[in-house]
């Protein structure tokens, strides 16, 4: 077995990579759900798709990001005496913070819209507020930004130059 004689840093690195990939897969899956919402015909179907997106955020994106970020910081401080002298570590940290900020901004907007959709799913006509919320480009913009950030983080993790 490969991990039987592995060093603690080697195990942490494997866990870091796996959690980063788990996070990125969650972002991709969340993007797919977000892109489905405008084309979903009924409000009850929209509520199901938005609920799936929320579950992906809670089960994959948030825990994956937190674990990958924590493990990455632990590895950086264990492997390098001055981790912030390495450009790829600084770039990773900046991208990670950007992902947290974008996700933090998108979460409440998406949750509020999902609650509105669920509340009005049985109504004969959606309210003007719900129509405006569903037409807002912000969820798609935030989703696209988070997808780009996640891709950049994973690419950076694999192409960083060993020191």
Order of alpha helices (4+ residues) and beta strands (2+ residues): alpha-alpha-alpha-alpha-alpha-alpha
